[in-house]
């Protein structure tokens, strides 16, 4: 049975936040994901869930687990990430505010600590809901908790590769749908943008600043490129809007060039970010066309991640929306997110995905918090979605 109080999920969230899981690609000396992965694996194993660690780097493993069903139902993936953008935070509850009685109720509900919102609370809710899933669940329940989501998303790539390479290793067929427990304030994210980063390199000819006509100014060429990108940004902003996401975008993120005040720059480098919508083609050809007149020496692709959109009639969408409405007794709020998550990789692997997670705030900030009451609600939402999607013995296709 799903717990009637938030005690289990709150206690588990506190324990997860107390573990330093800082991503070492973002934080110098960051602890990485080993300790939190081992703790989660031990907790799941103690609750009768088969689990193993995967990943090429033993210091930064991801968690792959499954709870086997009776057979005949859909397989559901519960996904999240282990890493944080900072170190271990002090987890606090009541009394963290300084506003007297007015703040007391809010403070009792708030668990404050780095990673509480993004996304220890979501991980804890998935774990508690998985452990409490009914014994007669028809389909399998798979948990995939990834390392490195906050930087390169290598963990989710490794998890999906492990599932595809040999599904039988985990005793589960490939997932038919996924719930990603990123924080959404109990709203249901049905789409989010993708992104691509490029390094645009300009080359010139150095000359003394007193005789610029003898050189070729790479910064001047880059300026032409930036003016072209500004025009492209306006064009993108005028394109048809996605109903949940609006439009895509393009911007110059960094610029580096020149050596000193007295020398014509022989080199200038722009890093350009392009945010994309579901269904958009590869943005690189358009970027190269727009920049061509500014004569960049080269355009280098750094990283690209796909946008995500779930079909409104997908079984996983219906299961989660219905669960939210049953648990909260209110219409489910559908939304799109401007940022990117591992749901983009999951969806591009052919697994329909939606996002739902707890209420909170301060993601990536010094004071990060998650609502304890929302964690209890989230456990109930996930706990309701699991049998609705996976089915139960005798009714394996309950979700349609």
Rosetta blueprint (number, residue, H / E / L):
1 X L
2 X L
3 X L
4 X L
5 X L
6 X L
7 X H
8 X H
9 X H
10 X H
11 X H
12 X H
13 X H
14 X H
15 X H
16 X H
17 X H
18 X L
19 X L
20 X L
21 X L
22 X E
23 X L
24 X L
25 X L
26 X L
27 X L
28 X L
29 X L
30 X L
31 X L
32 X L
33 X L
34 X H
35 X H
36 X H
37 X H
38 X H
39 X H
40 X H
41 X H
42 X H
43 X H
44 X H
45 X H
46 X H
47 X L
48 X L
49 X L
50 X E
51 X E
52 X E
53 X E
54 X E
55 X L
56 X L
57 X L
58 X L
59 X L
60 X L
61 X L
62 X E
63 X E
64 X E
65 X E
66 X E
67 X E
68 X L
69 X L
70 X L
71 X L
72 X L
73 X L
74 X L
75 X L
76 X E
77 X E
78 X E
79 X E
80 X E
81 X E
82 X L
83 X L
84 X E
85 X L
86 X L
87 X L
88 X L
89 X L
90 X L
91 X L
92 X E
93 X L
94 X L
95 X L
96 X L
97 X L
98 X L
99 X L
100 X L
101 X H
102 X H
103 X H
104 X H
105 X H
106 X H
107 X H
108 X H
109 X H
110 X E
111 X E
112 X E
113 X L
114 X L
115 X L
116 X H
117 X H
118 X H
119 X H
120 X H
121 X H
122 X H
123 X H
124 X H
125 X H
126 X H
127 X H
128 X H
129 X H
130 X H
131 X H
132 X L
133 X L
134 X L
135 X L
136 X L
137 X E
138 X L
139 X L
140 X L
141 X E
142 X E
143 X E
144 X E
145 X E
146 X E
147 X L
148 X L
149 X L
150 X L
151 X L
152 X L
153 X L
154 X H
155 X H
156 X H
157 X H
158 X H
159 X H
160 X H
161 X H
162 X H
163 X H
164 X H
165 X H
166 X L
167 X H
168 X H
169 X H
170 X H
171 X L
172 X L
173 X L
174 X L
175 X L
176 X L
177 X E
178 X E
179 X E
180 X E
181 X L
182 X L
183 X L
184 X L
185 X L
186 X L
187 X L
188 X E
189 X E
190 X E
191 X E
192 X E
193 X L
194 X E
195 X E
196 X E
197 X E
198 X E
199 X E
200 X E
201 X E
202 X E
203 X E
204 X L
205 X E
206 X L
207 X L
208 X E
209 X H
210 X H
211 X H
212 X H
213 X H
214 X H
215 X L
216 X E
217 X L
218 X H
219 X H
220 X H
221 X H
222 X H
223 X H
224 X H
225 X H
226 X H
227 X H
228 X H
229 X H
230 X H
231 X H
232 X H
233 X H
234 X H
235 X H
236 X H
237 X H
238 X L
239 X L
240 X L
241 X L
242 X E
243 X L
244 X L
245 X L
246 X E
247 X L
248 X L
249 X E
250 X E
251 X E
252 X E
253 X E
254 X E
255 X E
256 X E
257 X E
258 X L
259 X L
260 X L
261 X L
262 X L
263 X E
264 X L
265 X L
266 X L
267 X E
268 X E
269 X E
270 X E
271 X E
272 X E
273 X E
274 X E
275 X E
276 X E
277 X L
278 X L
279 X L
280 X L
281 X L
282 X L
283 X L
284 X H
285 X H
286 X H
287 X H
288 X H
289 X H
290 X H
291 X H
292 X H
293 X H
294 X H
295 X L
296 X L
297 X L
298 X E
299 X E
300 X E
301 X E
302 X E
303 X E
304 X E
305 X E
306 X L
307 X L
308 X E
309 X E
310 X L
311 X L
312 X L
313 X L
314 X L
315 X H
316 X H
317 X H
318 X H
319 X H
320 X H
321 X H
322 X H
323 X H
324 X H
325 X H
326 X H
327 X H
328 X H
329 X L
330 X L
331 X L
332 X L
333 X L
334 X E
335 X E
336 X E
337 X E
338 X L
339 X L
340 X L
341 X L
342 X L
343 X H
344 X H
345 X H
346 X H
347 X H
348 X H
349 X L
350 X L
351 X L
352 X L
353 X E
354 X E
355 X E
356 X E
357 X L
358 X L
359 X L
360 X E
361 X E
362 X L
363 X L
364 X L
365 X L
366 X L
367 X L
368 X L
369 X E
370 X E
371 X E
372 X H
373 X H
374 X H
375 X H
376 X H
377 X H
378 X H
379 X H
380 X H
381 X H
382 X H
383 X H
384 X H
385 X H
386 X H
387 X H
388 X H
389 X H
390 X H
391 X L
392 X E
393 X L
394 X L
395 X E
396 X L
397 X L
398 X L
399 X L
400 X L
